[in-house]
């Protein structure tokens, strides 16, 4: 048994919309195309089928007998496709989701909030995978990731969580010590704690023209959470991401002694594969994260 090639889907969509509205103009508005495009699609479909589907009579668009019969079949098919899509998206809104992210972002920001997500989305099981590498692609077992960079990763949809700025933080006890922290010039009397490298403090000192500070002193920590812990223990002053320092500042473990802050060119982004960006549970988790971070950083 041989089957004739099916007509193009775009032509069928144009026909179904035009037949339902009995108007090329209203079909074009629904499909977000021009009236000429709808007319072109209908003409191509009629040529493919070898018969007329529409008639114009007294400026009114009418279906031919063949067009009416075809429309009754087509509209049921499109309705079935829509229902199947809705069922699939409903299934996608349940199940498990795996998110990969840097350990510090996990510990300082995401993990303390997971109970909130579980309360509003009990059907989605969240799995956390702490990773240090941000190589620009997702492994098969990961649905979403938090990357730090400039937002350009080929094949991935990236949405910036917030505009990052770096702030100096220290233990409240350090403010009550013998060495004051009234101005940035007082930094020269304290140990600097470095988050992954000395570059952040170098940029901060350069931007605010602070003199007499030895940026090459002080320990370097592999993760932000370690620098924050050292600062909370009174070991020095750390220059860290505003959102990651937020929980410790809110709890009183850390304070920000200065008003100066340094905006960075990089930021944290939530990323996923282009093909899965609209999948129910992925979109649900992304929306929840964006809502949470917007509330906390505004």
N, C-alpha and C positions, 0 to 999 in steps of 0.2 A: 504494500500500500504506500503510495506517495502522498506527501502533503505539500500544498502550495505555501510558499514563504508568507509569513504573517506581515501585515502592514506595520509601519513604524509606530512605536508607542506614542510619540508626540502627536502624530496625526490622529490617533484614536482618542487621545485626551482632548484635543481640539474639537473633534467631532462630538464627543460626549457632552462637553460643556456647551457648545453651540446648539446642540439639539435640545438640551435641557432648558436653556434660556430662550431658544429660538431667536438668538441674537449673536452676531459675531462680535459686536462691541462689548457686550457683557461677558462673553466668553474670554475675550482678550483681557479684560480687567481682572477676572478671576485667576487667569493663568500668568498675569504679569508680563504680557507680550503685547505687541501692537495688533490692531485689527487686521492689518495687511498680512501679518504673520499667520493669524488664524485662517484667513482666506486662502493663503498659500498652502497651508497644511491640508485644508479641506479639498482643495483642487487636486493636490497630490494623491489624497486618499481616493477620490473619485476616479482618477486615472488608474490607480492601482487596481480598483475593483471593477472598473469598466462600466460604471453606471452612475447616474446622478443621485445624490443624497438629499439635496436641498433645491427648493424652487423659490423664486422671488415673485410675489404677486401683490401689486398695489403697495410697494414699499414694505411688505411684510414677508418675513422669512418663514417658509413652510418646509416640512419634511415630505419627501416623496414617499410612496408606499414602501419602497425598498429601504429608504432611510429610516422610516418609522420602525420597521421590523428589526433593522440592525441596531437601532438605538435601544430598544427594549432588551436585547441580548447584552449589549455593551454595558449599559448602566448597572446591570446585575453583576457583571464581572468586576467593574471598578468598585462596587460596593463590597464585594467579597475580598478584593485586594486591600481595601481600607480596614475592614474588620480583621483580616489576618495580620496586618501591620500593627493594629492596636493591641491584639493579643500578644504579639511578639514583644512589643515594648513593655507591656504589663509584666511579662515573664522576666524581661531584662531589668525591671525595677526591684527584683528580689534576688536572693542568693548571696554570694560572697563577692568581695572586692578586695584586691590586694594593692596597697599603695607603698611605693618605695620612696624613701626620703632620707636626708642627712640625719644622723643620730641626734644632733643638737636641736634641730627643728622638731623632731619627734618628741624628745624629752621635755623641751621647754614650752612647746606650743600645742602640738596635736594631742598627745596622749592624755593630758589633763582634761581635755574636752570630749574625749570619746564617749563618755557616759551620756553626754548631752545628745550626741548623734544617735546612740542606741535607744534613747528614750523616744525620739521623734521618728526613727526609722528602724523599728525592731526586726523587720524582715531582711535587712542587709547586714551581713556578717563582715566586719572589717578586719583585714589582716595587715599587720604592719611589718614592713621589711626595711630595717635600717641599713643604708648603704652609704659608703663614702664616695664612690665613683659617680660621675654625672657625664656619661659618655655620649649622650645624645640619642640613645635608642632604648626602647623598652624590651626587656626579656619577655618570653612567652608567658611567664607566670605573674607578670605585673600588669595591672589595668591602668593605674595612674601613678604619677611620680611628682615629687617636688624637686625642681632643679634650681640651681643658683647660677645666674648668668645674665645675658642680655636678651633672652627671649627668642633666639633663632636656633631652632633645631629642626632640620629637614624631616618632613613626614609626620611631624607632631604638631598638635594644636596646643599653643602655650598662652596662658592667661596670667598676667602679673597679679600677684596677691596684694602688694602694696608698694609704695615708694619707700625704699629703705634709706634710713639715715643712721649714722653711727653716733653714739653718745658715750661720754666717759661715765663710768659707774664705779662705786666703791662701797665699802661697808659703812654704815652710819657711825661706827666707832672710830673710823679714820678721821671723820670730821671733828671729833672731840679730842683728837690727839694733840701732841705738842706742836705738830707741823700743820699750819692752817692750809685750807683750800679755798681761799677767797677769790683768787683770779687764776687764769691759766698759767701765769708765770710761776705759781706755786707748784706746778707739776714737777719742777726740777728737784723738789725735795722728797719725791715719792717714787716708789718702784712702779714701772709701767708693765702691765700684763698684756701679752700679745696674742691675738686670736689668729692662729695658723701662720702668720708671718709678721714682720715688722712694718710692712708697707702701709697699713692703715694708720698707725700712729705717725709715721713719717708724713703722710698726706695731711693729717689733721694739724700737726705742728707747722707744716709749711703753709697751709691755708690761713691759719689764724696768726701767723708770724710770731710764734712763741719762741723766746730766746732762752738759751742756757739749759735746754733739756737734752739729755743724752738718750736718744731714741734707741741706741744699740744696747741698752741694758735691759734687764728683765727677762723672765722666762717666756718661751713660746709654747702655746698649747695647740694640740692637734684638732680640738673641737671647741666651739664656743661655750658649751656647757661647762667645760673644765676651767676656762678663763673666768666665767661667771662664779663658779664655786670658789676659786682662789680669791676673787674680789670680795665675795661675801665673808670669807674667813679673815679679811683684813690684810691680805698679803700685798695689796697694791691697787692700782687703778686700771680697769680694763676698758677698752674702746670696742663697743659691741653693737650689734643690730638692735634697733629700738623695740621691735616686737618680741625678740627672744629675751630681752632684758625685762620686758613688761611684767611678767608674773612675779619675779623676785622683787621688783620695785613695789608692786602692789602689796606684797606680803611684808614689806619693810626690811627685807634682807639686804637690799641694795638701795642706794640713793644716787641721784645725778647731781653732782655738786655745781655744775656749770650750765648755763643756758646754751652755749655754743654746741652745734651739731653739724655733722658733715654728711651731705647727701651723696650717695654713691651712684655710679653709672650702671651698676648691676642690681639685681633684685631676685627675690624668690618667685618662681612661677609654678603653677600647677599645670601639668602637661598630660596628654593622652594621645593615642593614635587617632589620625584623622577619621578612619573608618568607624571608630567607636565613640566619637565625640557626642553623639546624640543618644547613645544607649542609656536606657532608663536609670539604672543604678549608678552609672558613672556620672551622668548629668546631675543626679540627685546629690551625690557626694560633693561634686564640684560646687554646686549652688550653696550647699551648707557651709563649706569652707569659706567661700567668698563672702557670705553673709557674716560669718563670725569674724573674719579678719577686717572687714569694713567697719564693723561696730567698734572693734578694739583699737584701730589705728586712726580713726577720725575724731 
